Amino acid sequence: MTILKIGLWIIGGLLLAILLARALFALPDPENRIDSRALPADESTALAGAVSRLHAAHPGQTGIAPLGTGAEAFAARMILADAAETSIDAQYYIWHHDLTGMLLLDALRRAAERGVRVRLLVDDNGTSGLDPELASLNAHPNVEVRIYNPFNLRRFKMLSYGFDFFRLNRRMHNKSFTVDGAATILGGRNIGDEYFDTGPTALYVDLDVLAVGEVVPEVAADFDRYWAAPSVYPAGPIVGPVPSGDPIGDRLQRLRRDPQAEEYREIVEQSQIVAELATGTFDLEWTGAVLVSDDPAKGQGAVPRNDLLAARLTEAVGEIEERFDGISPYFVPGAAGTEAFAELEARGVQVRILTNALEATDVFPVHAGYAKRRRDLLQAGVGIFELRRRATIRTPRGDAGPFGSSGSSLHAKTFAVDGARIFVGSFNFDPRSTSLNTEMGLLIDSPSMAMRMHDAFDDGFEGVAWRVSLQDGDLTWTSGEEVTHREPGSNMLKSVGLTVIGWLPVEWLL
């Protein structure tokens, strides 16, 4: 038997194994589901009534408040959930079964027990270990949980990639939390302790915004699109039977022994968001805001390129005239992105990017995808900053710019244009956000927020980031008085790894 025949037999065997695995571990049929719709804001409720009065003084505009610290971002979600009277629609890529994850699940359940309708849509890639809690929550008559692109296997989920890779490689990266059809939170944060900066755990530097007014019904309608998407399945048949007892309460009881639980309790007790909205004293900037979101059909690869979020966001931003400052934790510009940034520089636009340093990144292959383009970007004139590990930034809420919290790894996804507009959302400058994952965010007309980001770049991030440059052809990292020609956090093994991954044809996956 020739080598060619052996190869064909192997390929045939693999294809047969994939077909058998798909048949044996097929997903349940979602066709009989009933797709509910977002409930409109009811001005007789406290939150919607307060927002309606504020909005009446700013017709056609959206009220925006940046949530720069993880503490206030967590408190905002908890306070809004506790204030809910009619509905909560939450959509997340990651929901951990840690302290904050359980506290927020418990807040959703308590809302349901008050008669609030709760809809929770989660991506299955970020809910490992949460099946019992999701099944328990889904069993409540006022709650429905749905899952985006569920894995075929539950105990060994990652093995599902072996026979259903191209479907499972597309994920829902959106993040939104909408209460009573009146207020919504969008941005980069998932649900998990590392996103809400308290305690000794590794933290992310991130950014959300709280929005009320004109854009909220658009966010609600966008949630409905995803809720009814073909890639979304009712959770019940996926996560299995409802467990006995109270998995949410039992796990939360164990977690409450953590000293961090008291810190979270104090954070929530000190927050006055709803009260300040009711009295009109909450610090909102009333302005124009545009929701930009992928069509959920992207999960099936069925969206034309010019209809993807990246294309629509480019159209919404319009021509960039003077400067573009972007923050992306997972920055993989690729050949096309590198060329686009170079063209901006060539016509006089100042382009600067902040991403994670090797010492701060939590995804090594992504850094390899960025590192292979770094020299070309610098030669084109693009300014590059890399966040140092364990950088600490503390900024009052009213002055929140690209940061506002302490952290060891960058996670915010935002950019500012021409001192006039700022984007806050889930979109990274990488092929995965562009072509594979669904994304969303707000493009906000806000000179104040945009200028705070520009100013942070102008100040060089005051020692919390490395400025990368070329000196006599060599890469150089500078932070304050520190200068090094060796990549921070690198060693021989990592250097070889970056080079090898850079050679591989995997950039489209990063």
N, C-alpha and C positions, 0 to 999 in steps of 0.2 A: 504493500500500500504506500503510495507516494505521500510526501509531506503535505502536498496540496489537498489530497483527499482526507488526510488526518485533520488538517485545519478545518475543512468544510464540515466534517463530522462533529468537531468540537463546537463550531459556531452553531450548527443545527441543534446540538444538544442543549446549548445555552438558551437558544430561542425557545425550545420546547419547555425547558425548566421555567423560563419567565412566563410563558403562557399558562403553564400549570399553576404557578404561584399566584398569578392574577385571578385565576378561576377559583382557587382554594380560599384566597383571602380577599375576595371581592367586597367592595363597600356596599352598605345597604342602599336601597333605592330611595332617593329623597323626593321623588316626584309627588308624593301625596301630602307633602307638608303644606301648611297654610301660612302664607306670608303676610304678617301684620304690617301696619304702617305706623310711622311716627305720630304721636299724639300732639296736636297743636298746643301752643302755650295757652293756658287758662289764666286770665288776668285776675280771677278770684283767688288764686293761690298766692302765697306770700312772695315767693321768689319771682314768679312771672309778673305779678302786679308791680313789684318794685322796679324790675327791669323795664316794664312797659312805660312807667312814669319817666324814667331816665331817657329812654329811647325817644319819647315824645318830644323832648327838648333837642334831639339830634336826629331828625328824620333822615332816613336813607343812609345812616352811618352805623358803624360798628364800634362798640366800646372795647378797648384792648387794655389788658394789664399783663405785663410780663411776669412770669413766675420763675425767677432766676435761681432761687435756692430750692433744694430738694425738700427742705422742711415745709416751706409754704406751698409747694406743689402737692405734697402729700396731704397737708391740712385742707387745701382747697377741695380736693376730691372727697375727703371724709366729710367736711362740713356741707358740701353740696348734696352728697348722698343722704346725710341726716336731715337735710332741709326738704328733700324731694317729697312731693305730694301726689304727683300723677305718673311720672315716668322717669326711668333712667335707661339710656342706651349707651353701652360701653363697648369699645372695639379696640383690641390690643394684640400685638404680635407676641409679646411675652407676658405671662402672668405666673409668677413664682409661688410656690407653696411655703413661703417664708413668713415672717411676722407681718410685714406690710401687705403681702398678698392675702393673708388670712383676715387681717383687719378690714380690708376693703371688701372681701367676699362676705364677711359678716355684716358689713354696712349695707351691702346689696340685699342680703337676706332680711335684715331688720326693716329695710324700706319695703320689701315685699310684704312683710307681716303687717305693715301699716296700710296696705292696699295699693302700694305703688306698683305699676307694671314695670318689670325689669327685663331687658333684653341684653344678653351678653354674647358677643361674638369674639372668639379667640382663634388665633392661628395655632394649629396643632404642633408646630415646631417648638413652641416656647411654653408648653404646659406639662412637661414631664412630671410624673408623680402626682398630678392633680385630678386624676379621673374620679376617685371617690368623692372628692369635694364638689366637683362639677356635677356629678350624678345626683348628689344630695341637693344641691342648689336647684338643679333643673326640675326636681320633683315637686318643688313648691308651685302651687297653682298660679301664682302671679309672676313666675319666672320662666323664661325660655332661654336656653343656652344653645348656641350653634357653633360649629367648628369649620374653619376654612381649610380645605385640602387635607382632610384627616389622613393619618398614616393607617395602613392596612393592619399592621401589627400593633398591639398595645404594650406588651411586656418588653419587646426588643424592637422599638419603633424604628431605629436607624436601619435595621435589616430590610425594611420596606423599600429603601432606595435601590436595593439590588434588583427588584423586578418592576418598579414603578418610578424610576428616577426622574423622567422628564416632567411628570405631573408634580411630584413632590419637591422638585427643585424650584418651583414657583410658590412664593409665600406671600401672605398678606402682612405688610410691614406697617400698616396704618395704626394711628393711635388717636382716639377721641373719647371724650367722656361728657355726655350731654344730659342735662337734668331739666325736667319739666318743660322741655322745648324752649327754655329761656336762657340758659347759660351753657357754655361748652368749654372744654379744655383740650387744646391740641398742641402738639410739639414732638419732642424727641423721646420723652420718657416712657418706658414700659412700666409694668407693675412689679416691683421687687425692691428689697432693701437697698441694693446698690444704687438705685436711682433716686433715693430719698435720703439725703446725706446726714445721717445721724449714726452714732456708735462707731466702733472700730473697724467695720468692714471696709473692703475696697470700694471706692466710690467712683461715680461718673460725674463729669462736668456736663451739665445738660441745660436745656431751656424749653419751657412751655409758655403758652399764653392762655389766659382766661379771656373769652370773648362773649359779649352779649350784643343784642341788637340785630342789625340787618343780616349778618352772615349766618346766624344760628339756624334758621329754617333751611338754609342750603346744606349745612352740615347734617341736619336731620334727614333731609332727602337723600344725601349721599350715603348715609348709614342704611337707608331702606334699599338702595341699589345693591349694596353688599349683602344685606340680609336675605335678599331674594336671588342672589347669584347662583349659577349652576355649580360653582366650586364649593358652596356652603352646604353643610349637612346638619340636621338636627342632632344634638349631642347624645340623646338617649341611646340609640342603637350602637353608637360608637364607644361610649365610655362604660357601657355595661349596666347591670342592674343597680338599683339604689341600695347602698350599703345600710346595714342596720346601725342604729345609734346615730350619733351626730359627729361626722368626721370633721366638719368645720369647727364646731365648738370644742371638740376634744383636742384637736391640734392647737387651736388658739389657747386653750387652757395651759398646755405645755409651754407654748411660746411666751406666755405672759410672765413666766419666771425670769425671762431675760430682762436685765436692767434696762435694755433699750426700749422695752414696752412702756415704761414710765416716761421716758423721754418723748415718745410718740404721743402719749396721752396728754402731756403738757403742751406739746405743739398744737394739738387740735383745740385744746381748751383756750389757748391764747389767741386763736384765730378769730377774727371778727368779720370775715368776708360777707356773709349773708346780712349781718346786722348793718354793716357799712353800705351795702347795696340798698338796703331798705331806707336808710337815712340820706342816701345820696352823697355820702362822704368817701366811698371807695374810690381809689385813685385810678380812674379810667381815662384813656386817651380816645376821644371820639374822632374817627377818621374813616377812610375808605379801606376796605379789605376784600380781597378776592380769594375764594376757595379754589384751589387747584388739586384735583384728585384723579387718580387713574380709574379707568373703566375696570370694574371687577372681572370683565372678560379676559383681562390680561393674564389671569390665572390659568386660562386655557390657551394662551398664546394667540388669541383671536383679535388683537387690536392692531390696526395699521400704525406704522411707526409715527406718522404725523399726528396721531391721536393720543400718543403716550404722554404722561405727565411732563416728561422732560421737554417735549416739543411745545406743549401748551404753556408751560411755565416760561419758556424762552419767548414765546409770543406775548405773554402777559407782561413780562419785564420790559420788552421793547428794546430799543437801541440804547446800549450803554455808552455814555459819553465821556466820563472822566475816571471813575474808579469802581472796582469790584473787589470786595473783601469777602471771602468765603470761609466757613468753618465746616469741616467734614471729618469725622473720626475715621471713616473708611474711605480714603481718597485714592481712587484708582482711575485716573483720567483717561488712560488708554491713548492710542495714537490720535483718535479724533478729538478728544478733549484737550490733549496737549497742543494740537494744532490750533484749536479754537482759542485757547488762552494766549498762544503766541500771536495770533492775528489781532487780538484785542491790544496786546502790548505794542504791536507794530503800528497800530493807528493811534497810539498815544494814550490808551486807557491803562491806568495803574491797576495791576492784578496782584492780589496777595491772598495766600491760602494758609490757614492754620489746620494742622492735622496732628495725629498722635506721633510722638517719637517712638522709635523702636522700643525704648525702655518703658513706654507707657501703653503700647498697643496691646489689645487682648485678642487680636487675630493676626498671627504671624504671616500667613500667606497673603493677606491683604496688604500688609506693609511691603512685601516683596513686589506686589503689583505696582505699588506707588514708587518704590525705590528705583525700579527700572526706568521710570520716566522723569525722575527728579533732576538729573543733570540737564536733560533737554529743556525742562521748564526753566531752570535757572539761566541757561544760555539764552533763552528767549526773553529774559527780563522779569519773569514772574517772581514775586517775593514769597518765600516759603518760611513758615514758622512751624516748629514741632513742639507740642506740649510736653513738658518734662514730667516724669513720674513724681507723684505725691506733691504736685503743685497745689498751693492753697490760695484761693481768692475769696474774699468776703466782700460782698457788695450789698448795700441796703436795697430793699425791694424797689424803691422809687428810682434807683440808679442802675437797675439791672441792665447789663448789656449782653455781650455774648456769653458771659458766665454769671456767677452770683453765688457759687457754692464751692466747697472744697472737694478735691477729687484726685484720683490717681490716673484716670483715663478719660479722654475726651469722648463725649457722646452726643453733643449738640449738633444739629444739622440746620444751618442758617447762613444767610449771606445778606450783605448790604450793598446797595447800588446807588452811586451818585449822591450820597447824603440825603436821599429822599425816600427810599423804599427798603423794606427788609422782609425776607422770607423766613418763616419759622415752620418747621414740619418734620417729616420723617425721611426726606430724600437725602441720600448720600451722593456724592459725585463718584459713582462707580457703575460698572456695567450691570450689576445686580439690580440696583435701584432703577436704572434706565430701562432695562429690557425684561427682567424676570419678576421682581417683586412688585406688588402694588404699593403705591405711596400716596401721601396727601400732605397738605400744608396750607398756610395762609400767606399771601403776598400783601403786605401791609404798607399803606402810605404813612410813613412815620419818620420825618426828619430827625426827631429826637432819638429814637431807637437806632436808626441808621448811623447817626453821627457818633453815638456811644460806641458802636462797633468800630467805625473808622478810627476813632480816637484810641481804642485799645490796640489796634494795629500800629498806629502812629507811635504809641508809647513802647512798642516792642514787647508788650505784655509784661513789662516790668519784672523780668527775671524768672517768670514762670514758664517761659517757652524758649527754646533754642531758635535763633535766627540762622538759617542755613544759607551759605553763600559759596561761591567759587573764588578761591584765592590761588593764583598761579596754576589754575587748572585742577586744584585739589578741593574736595568738599570740606567745608569748615563749619563747625557749629559754635555759635557765640551766644552767651547768656550773661549779661552784666559784664563782670570782669573775667568770666571763665571762657576760655577758648580751647577747642580741641579739634584735631583732624581725624579722630577716630569716632565713629558713630556711637553716641551714648547708648549704653545697654548692649553693645555688640560684643561678640567674641568670635573665635575662629569658626566654631560650628555654625553659629547664626549667620556669619558672613557667607559661608559656603551655601547654607540653606537659601538665603536671599538670592544668591546668584543662580542656583539650580532652578528654583521656582520661577525666577524671571525668564529662564530659557523655555520652560514648559508652555504649551498652548492652552493655558487655563485662565487667561485674563478675563474671558467672557463669564466665568463662574464667580469672580471675586466681587 
